[in-house]
Amino acid sequence: MKSLWAILVVLILLLQVRLWIGEGSFAQVWALEQSIAEQREENAELAARNDRLYAEVRNLRNEQGAVEERARMNLGLIREDETFFLVVEN
């Protein structure tokens, strides 16, 4: 009878090993859930960035003033009838 109990305990322990350590274990599932959460956060950040870029592209396509403003800010362009002043701080 004692050997039967010993065999049952060993079988239960062997079944528990896979639950805690093996493939599909609690630890692996937890790590995958963490990975999914991180990926969702990154996707949300990228979606927000894409929305900002799309709004900027729409603005540049629809308004000529936006293209002119961009050229002035990024390229330092000025019109023919304008005077450029450079202010240097000490």
C-alpha positions in Angstrom: 0.0 0.0 0.0 2.9 2.4 0.8 4.4 1.8 -2.6 1.1 2.7 -4.3 1.0 6.0 -2.4 4.6 6.6 -3.3 3.9 6.0 -7.0 0.8 8.3 -6.8 2.9 11.1 -5.2 5.6 10.7 -7.8 3.0 10.9 -10.6 1.4 14.0 -9.1 4.8 15.6 -8.8 5.6 14.8 -12.4 2.4 16.3 -13.6 3.1 19.4 -11.5 6.6 19.9 -13.0 5.1 20.6 -16.4 2.6 23.0 -14.9 5.3 25.1 -13.2 8.4 24.6 -15.3 7.7 23.0 -18.7 6.3 24.3 -22.0 3.1 26.3 -21.5 3.9 26.7 -17.8 2.7 29.6 -15.6 6.1 31.3 -15.9 6.1 31.1 -19.7 2.5 32.4 -19.9 3.4 35.3 -17.6 6.4 36.2 -19.7 4.3 36.1 -22.9 1.6 38.3 -21.3 4.3 40.8 -20.3 5.7 40.8 -23.9 2.2 41.3 -25.3 1.6 44.3 -22.9 4.9 45.9 -23.9 4.1 45.4 -27.6 0.7 46.9 -27.2 2.3 50.0 -25.5 4.8 50.3 -28.3 2.0 50.0 -30.9 0.0 52.7 -29.2 3.0 55.1 -29.3 3.6 54.3 -32.9 -0.1 54.8 -33.8 0.0 58.2 -32.1 3.1 59.1 -34.0 1.5 58.0 -37.3 -1.6 60.1 -36.6 0.6 63.1 -36.0 2.5 62.5 -39.2 -0.7 61.9 -41.2 -2.1 65.2 -39.9 1.1 67.0 -40.9 0.9 65.5 -44.4 -2.7 66.5 -44.8 -1.9 70.0 -43.7 1.0 70.2 -46.1 -1.1 69.0 -49.0 -4.1 71.2 -48.3 -2.5 74.5 -47.3 0.1 76.5 -49.2 0.9 78.5 -46.1 2.0 75.3 -44.3 4.6 74.6 -47.0 5.8 78.1 -46.9 6.1 78.0 -43.1 8.0 74.8 -43.3 10.4 76.2 -45.8 11.0 79.3 -43.6 11.6 77.3 -40.4 13.6 74.4 -41.7 15.4 75.9 -44.7 15.7 79.6 -43.6 14.0 80.8 -46.8 12.8 84.4 -47.2 10.8 86.2 -49.8 12.2 88.7 -52.2 10.6 91.7 -50.6 11.6 90.7 -47.0 14.6 91.8 -45.0 16.4 89.2 -42.9 17.6 90.2 -39.4 19.8 87.9 -37.3 19.7 88.7 -33.6 22.7 87.4 -31.7 22.5 87.2 -27.9 25.5 87.6 -25.6 
